[in-house]
Amino acid sequence: MKERAAPPDRCCSVGIIFFILGLGTLLPWNFFMTASLYFQGRLNTTELSNSTEVVRKEYYFNNWMTLLSQLPLLLFTLLNSFLYQRVSEAIRIAGSLVFILLLFILTAVLVKVPMEEDCFFSVTMATIWFINSFGAVLQGSLFGLVGLLPQKYSAIFMSGQGLAGTFAAIAMLIAIGSDADSETAALSYFITPCVGTLVTLFGYLLLPRLEFAQYHLNKSGKYEAGTSDELMKAQQMTLKTGLEKVTRIYSVAESSKLNGHANGSAGGSPAEDEGDPDSDGTKQAFLPLEQDEKGQAKASVLEVFKKIWVMAFCVTFVFTVTLSVFPAITADVKTAFPEKWERFFISVCCFLTFNINDWLGRTITTLIRWPRKESRLFPALVVSRVVFVPLLMLCNVQNRSYLPVYFTHDAVFTAIMAVFSLSSGYFVCLSMSYAPQLVQPKDAETAGALMTFFLALGLSIGAALSFPLPWSRALV
């Protein structure tokens, strides 16, 4: 039976939904990070000592926030990579969104609730842990889902993720420029991701109702009734067929030995075996166990990893370089034009510049995909990004001891940040969209889940390296 043609994506509705899904995966975390001034204001209280203001207790909020966000992200992404077949997609995605929504509602409510500092710190750290745990499951599941669609939808999804940081940076600028108190600003921060998460949930629930999504997702068994039973029957039939072929090969081989065949073949020449798709050669006997395009049985995680390891390395290395200096080093760059501009310098030249260009880099992949996935130039360009570490260290990072500042002007720092973030978004998006293409369609979801783990691994390594780098500035 001839397979029907793919329906059109009417009004780009599926693309819009995946853009919103990408936005929803990182919007909560970015708004959480943006509100760090609010958290530090509630935690790092001061008191007078000999007419001097001193911090009563230092909580090191940013350090703990980084640790308790990257650790669960890595652990739960790893868990999702191996156990995602045991839990339905609806529970993983919709359930994670519901729990993230509830956690942000709790955080918004706590803005108006006075709490003792230690208690507030503990609740906040627990919230960060669980938000990133559910976020890891959500992100891994969505990467696997978008891997089942044409490549451009992976780029659209990643573009949505990149825009989440831009929203957070704009919110930071509004808060700095407004006269609102920190409590009001924080409340608006947390209401916004609540609304964004709710819209994301509605978008996901709408997805299986769209004809274009149904066509592509049904090819891998998504949203089809009775898929589990059909899959089990197909696996049983395939196993039976494979065993029958093995039995026939063994019988023919034994017969050939008795007849004195010196080469031990099962009858016929190798050329004949290659030309006959129904030949009883050993290679053909095991093909049914690997399954056909309909995807009855998925390859193991190790088999999928062997095919995508280059892309896994690339996405890990990109985030390792990026997070090792952003924002640990870049946030400490000082402007050459103090006074009023100093209030906005880091927000504009560091955070806003990074997020806009990161989003732009992800978006470019919908139009340009170079180098190709098979090219050796691709990992070489990824590794070359390590040059941004010394370049950013040579900007006006304070405090420093020995090495002079080579790039004092704000424009130079902004230009370096632009190329740094543009390349980060571009190579990450390209790696994530290339990986599912290196495996069979039935293994695309496994590839997406694995890539999300290595994405989280890169984030964790980069975050870990960001701790010693600020200390190493004393050496320069």
C-alpha positions in Angstrom: 0.0 0.0 0.0 1.4 3.4 -1.0 2.1 5.7 1.9 0.1 8.9 1.8 1.8 12.2 1.2 2.6 14.4 4.2 -0.1 17.0 4.9 1.0 20.7 5.0 1.7 22.5 8.3 -1.3 24.8 8.1 -0.4 28.4 9.2 2.8 26.9 10.6 0.8 25.9 13.6 3.1 22.9 14.5 6.1 25.2 14.2 4.6 27.8 16.4 3.7 25.2 19.0 7.3 23.8 19.1 8.6 27.3 19.3 6.4 27.8 22.4 7.5 24.4 23.8 11.2 25.4 23.4 10.4 28.7 25.0 8.6 27.0 27.9 11.4 24.7 28.7 13.9 27.5 29.6 11.6 30.4 30.4 11.0 29.4 34.1 14.7 28.9 34.8 15.8 32.1 33.1 13.3 34.1 35.1 14.4 32.4 38.2 18.0 33.4 37.5 17.0 37.0 36.6 15.4 37.4 40.1 18.7 36.7 41.8 18.8 40.3 43.1 15.5 39.7 44.9 16.7 36.5 46.5 20.0 38.1 47.6 18.0 41.0 49.0 15.9 38.7 51.1 18.9 36.5 52.2 22.0 38.7 52.5 20.6 41.0 55.1 22.8 43.6 56.8 23.1 45.1 60.3 25.0 47.9 61.8 28.2 47.2 63.6 30.2 50.2 64.8 28.3 52.5 62.4 29.3 50.2 59.5 26.9 48.0 57.5 28.0 44.3 57.5 26.3 41.3 56.1 24.9 39.3 58.9 25.1 36.0 57.1 26.4 35.1 53.6 24.4 32.5 51.8 26.3 32.4 48.6 23.0 32.1 46.7 24.4 32.2 43.2 26.9 29.4 43.9 24.3 27.1 45.5 21.8 28.0 42.7 24.2 26.9 40.1 25.1 23.7 41.9 21.5 22.7 42.7 20.3 23.5 39.2 23.0 21.6 37.2 23.2 18.5 39.4 19.5 17.5 39.1 19.6 18.5 35.4 22.4 16.1 34.8 21.0 13.3 36.9 17.4 13.4 35.7 18.5 13.8 32.1 20.5 10.6 32.5 17.6 8.9 34.1 15.3 10.0 31.3 17.7 8.7 28.7 17.5 5.2 30.0 14.0 5.0 31.4 11.9 7.1 29.0 10.4 4.0 27.4 8.9 2.9 30.7 6.9 6.1 31.3 4.5 7.4 28.7 5.3 10.6 26.9 2.1 12.4 28.1 3.1 11.8 31.8 6.7 13.0 31.2 5.8 16.2 29.4 2.4 17.3 30.7 3.2 16.1 34.2 6.5 18.0 34.3 4.8 21.2 33.1 2.1 20.9 35.8 4.7 20.4 38.5 6.8 23.3 37.3 3.7 25.5 37.2 2.9 24.6 40.8 6.4 25.3 42.0 6.4 28.8 40.4 3.0 29.5 41.9 4.5 28.6 45.3 7.5 30.9 44.6 5.2 33.8 43.6 3.1 33.3 46.8 6.3 33.3 49.0 7.1 36.8 47.7 4.3 38.1 49.9 5.0 35.7 52.8 7.5 36.8 55.4 9.8 34.0 56.4 12.9 33.5 58.5 16.0 33.6 56.3 17.3 30.0 56.8 13.8 28.6 56.1 13.4 30.8 53.0 16.8 29.7 51.7 15.9 26.0 52.3 12.6 26.3 50.5 14.1 28.2 47.6 16.9 25.7 47.2 14.4 22.8 47.2 12.3 24.6 44.6 15.4 25.1 42.4 16.2 21.4 42.7 12.7 20.2 41.8 12.2 22.7 39.0 15.4 21.6 37.3 14.6 17.9 37.9 11.2 18.2 36.1 12.8 20.6 33.6 15.4 17.9 32.7 12.7 15.3 32.1 10.6 17.8 30.1 13.5 19.0 27.9 14.7 15.4 27.2 11.3 14.3 26.2 10.7 17.3 24.0 14.0 16.8 22.2 13.0 13.2 21.5 9.6 14.3 20.3 10.8 17.0 17.9 13.4 14.6 16.6 10.5 12.7 14.9 9.6 15.7 12.8 11.6 17.3 9.9 14.9 18.9 10.8 13.7 22.5 10.7 11.4 21.9 13.6 14.4 21.0 15.8 15.9 24.4 14.9 12.6 26.1 15.6 12.4 24.4 19.0 16.0 25.5 19.8 15.2 29.0 18.6 12.4 29.1 21.2 14.8 28.1 23.9 17.2 30.8 22.9 14.4 33.5 23.1 13.7 32.6 26.7 17.0 34.1 27.8 16.2 37.3 25.8 12.9 37.7 27.7 14.7 37.3 31.0 17.3 39.9 30.0 14.6 42.4 29.0 12.8 41.8 32.2 16.1 42.5 34.1 16.4 45.8 32.2 12.8 46.8 33.0 13.4 46.1 36.7 16.6 48.1 36.8 15.0 51.0 34.9 11.8 51.1 36.9 11.2 52.6 40.3 9.3 49.5 41.5 10.5 47.9 44.7 12.2 44.5 44.6 9.1 42.7 46.0 6.8 44.0 43.2 9.4 43.3 40.6 9.9 39.7 41.9 6.1 39.1 41.9 5.9 40.1 38.3 8.9 37.9 37.5 7.2 34.8 38.8 3.7 35.5 37.4 5.2 35.7 33.9 6.7 32.2 33.8 3.5 30.9 35.4 1.6 32.2 32.4 4.3 31.0 30.0 4.2 27.5 31.4 0.4 27.4 31.2 0.5 28.4 27.5 3.2 25.7 26.9 1.0 23.1 28.5 -2.0 24.0 26.3 0.3 24.0 23.2 1.4 20.4 24.0 -2.2 19.2 24.5 -3.2 20.8 21.2 -0.3 19.1 19.2 -1.9 15.6 18.6 -5.0 17.3 17.2 -3.0 18.8 14.3 -2.9 16.7 11.1 0.7 17.5 10.3 1.8 16.4 13.7 -0.3 13.3 13.6 1.2 12.2 10.3 4.9 12.4 11.5 4.3 11.2 15.0 2.1 8.3 14.0 4.9 6.9 11.8 6.8 6.1 15.1 3.6 4.9 16.9 2.8 8.2 18.7 -0.9 8.9 19.4 -2.1 5.7 17.7 -4.5 3.4 19.4 -3.4 -0.1 20.1 0.2 0.7 19.3 1.6 -1.3 22.2 -0.3 -4.5 21.3 0.6 -4.2 17.7 4.2 -3.6 18.6 4.3 -6.6 20.9 2.8 -8.8 18.2 5.2 -7.5 15.5 8.2 -8.2 17.8 7.0 -11.7 18.5 6.5 -12.4 14.8 9.9 -10.9 13.9 11.6 -13.0 16.6 9.9 -16.1 15.3 10.9 -15.3 11.7 14.5 -14.7 12.8 14.7 -17.9 14.7 13.3 -19.8 11.7 15.9 -18.4 9.4 18.7 -19.1 11.9 17.4 -22.7 12.1 17.3 -23.0 8.3 20.9 -21.7 8.1 22.1 -24.1 10.8 20.4 -27.0 9.0 21.8 -26.1 5.6 25.3 -25.5 7.1 25.3 -28.9 8.7 24.1 -30.4 5.4 26.9 -28.7 3.5 29.4 -30.0 5.9 28.2 -33.5 5.3 28.3 -32.9 1.5 31.9 -31.7 1.8 31.6 -28.0 1.0 35.0 -26.6 1.6 34.0 -23.0 2.1 31.2 -23.8 4.5 28.6 -21.8 2.6 24.9 -22.5 2.9 24.6 -23.1 -0.8 25.1 -20.7 -3.7 27.8 -18.1 -4.2 28.2 -14.9 -2.2 27.1 -13.0 -5.2 23.9 -14.9 -5.4 23.3 -14.3 -1.7 23.7 -10.6 -2.2 21.4 -10.5 -5.1 18.6 -12.4 -3.5 16.9 -10.5 -0.7 15.3 -13.8 0.5 18.6 -15.7 0.6 19.4 -17.7 3.7 22.8 -16.0 4.3 23.7 -15.2 7.9 23.6 -11.5 7.4 20.0 -11.7 6.0 18.9 -13.9 8.8 19.6 -11.3 11.4 18.1 -8.3 9.6 14.6 -8.9 11.0 15.9 -8.6 14.5 17.0 -5.0 13.8 13.5 -4.2 12.5 12.3 -2.3 9.5 11.1 1.3 9.0 7.9 0.7 10.9 10.1 0.6 14.0 9.0 -2.5 16.0 12.1 -2.7 18.1 14.4 0.2 19.0 18.2 -0.1 19.1 20.0 -0.1 22.4 21.3 3.1 24.0 24.9 2.1 23.3 24.2 1.3 19.6 22.6 4.8 19.2 25.5 6.5 21.0 28.0 4.9 18.7 26.3 6.7 15.8 25.9 10.1 17.4 29.0 10.4 19.6 30.6 13.2 17.5 27.5 15.3 17.9 27.3 14.4 21.6 30.9 15.6 22.1 30.2 18.8 20.2 27.2 19.8 22.3 29.1 19.0 25.5 32.2 21.0 24.5 30.1 24.0 23.3 28.4 24.3 26.7 31.6 23.6 28.6 33.3 26.6 27.0 30.2 28.8 27.2 29.3 28.3 30.9 32.9 28.3 32.1 33.1 32.1 31.4 29.4 33.2 31.2 28.4 34.7 33.5 31.2 33.9 36.0 33.8 36.0 34.1 31.7 38.2 31.8 29.5 39.6 34.6 32.6 41.1 36.3 33.7 43.2 33.3 33.6 46.9 34.1 32.6 49.6 31.7 35.0 52.3 30.5 32.2 54.9 30.9 30.9 54.8 34.5 28.2 56.9 36.1 24.6 56.3 34.7 25.7 53.8 32.0 27.2 51.5 34.7 23.8 50.5 35.9 22.8 49.1 32.6 26.2 48.0 31.2 26.2 44.3 32.3 22.5 43.9 31.6 22.9 45.2 28.0 26.5 44.3 27.0 26.6 40.9 28.8 23.2 39.4 29.3 21.1 41.0 26.6 23.9 40.7 24.0 24.5 37.1 24.8 20.8 36.0 24.7 19.9 37.9 21.6 22.9 36.5 19.6 22.4 33.0 21.1 18.8 33.1 19.9 20.0 34.4 16.5 22.6 31.7 16.2 19.9 29.0 16.8 17.5 30.7 14.4 20.1 30.9 11.6 20.2 27.0 11.4 16.7 27.1 9.9 18.3 28.7 6.8 22.0 27.7 6.9 23.3 24.3 8.0 27.1 24.4 7.5 29.3 22.4 8.0 27.5 19.2 7.1 27.0 16.5 9.7 29.6 14.2 8.1 32.3 17.0 7.9 35.4 16.8 10.1 35.4 20.6 10.0 32.3 20.7 12.3 34.0 19.3 15.5 37.1 21.3 14.6 35.2 24.6 14.6 33.5 23.6 17.9 36.9 23.0 19.6 38.2 26.3 18.3 35.7 28.2 20.4 38.0 27.7 23.4 39.8 30.8 22.1 37.0 32.9 23.7 38.2 32.0 27.2 41.4 34.0 27.0 39.8 36.7 24.8 37.2 37.4 27.5 39.8 37.2 30.3 41.7 40.0 28.5 38.7 42.3 28.7 38.3 44.7 31.6 37.6 42.0 34.1 38.1 43.2 37.7 39.9 42.5 40.0 43.2 41.4 38.4 46.8 41.4 39.6 49.3 41.0 36.8 48.1 40.7 33.2 47.2 44.1 31.8 43.8 44.7 30.2 44.1 44.5 26.4 40.4 45.3 25.5 39.3 48.3 27.5 36.5 49.6 25.3 32.9 48.5 25.8 32.4 48.0 22.1 35.2 45.4 21.9 33.8 43.4 24.8 30.3 43.6 23.2 31.7 42.4 19.9 33.5 39.4 21.5 30.3 38.6 23.4 28.2 38.7 20.2 30.5 36.3 18.3 30.9 34.1 21.4 27.1 33.8 21.9 26.2 33.5 18.2 28.6 30.6 17.7 27.3 29.0 20.9 23.7 29.0 19.8 24.5 28.0 16.2 26.7 25.0 17.1 24.4 23.8 19.8 21.4 23.9 17.6 23.2 22.3 14.7 24.5 19.4 16.9 21.0 18.8 18.4 19.3 18.7 15.0 22.0 16.6 13.3 22.0 13.8 15.9 18.5 12.3 15.1 19.5 12.3 11.4 22.4 9.9 12.1 20.1 7.1 13.2 17.1 5.3 11.8 13.7 7.1 12.4 12.7 4.5 15.0 15.8 5.5 17.1 15.4 9.3 16.8 13.7 9.7 20.2 16.6 7.8 21.9 19.1 10.0 20.1 17.3 13.1 21.2 17.2 11.9 24.8 20.9 11.0 24.8 21.8 14.4 23.3 19.9 16.1 26.0 22.0 14.2 28.6 25.2 15.4 26.9 23.8 18.9 26.7 23.3 18.7 30.5 26.7 17.2 30.9 28.3 20.2 29.1 26.3 22.6 31.3 27.5 20.8 34.4 31.1 20.7 33.4 31.0 24.4 32.4 29.3 25.3 35.6 32.0 23.4 37.6 34.8 25.2 35.7 33.2 28.6 36.4 34.1 28.2 40.1 37.9 28.1 39.8 38.0 30.6 36.9 37.0 33.7 38.9 39.7 32.7 41.5 42.3 32.3 38.8 41.9 36.0 37.9 44.2 36.7 40.8 46.9 35.0 38.7 46.5 37.4 35.8 
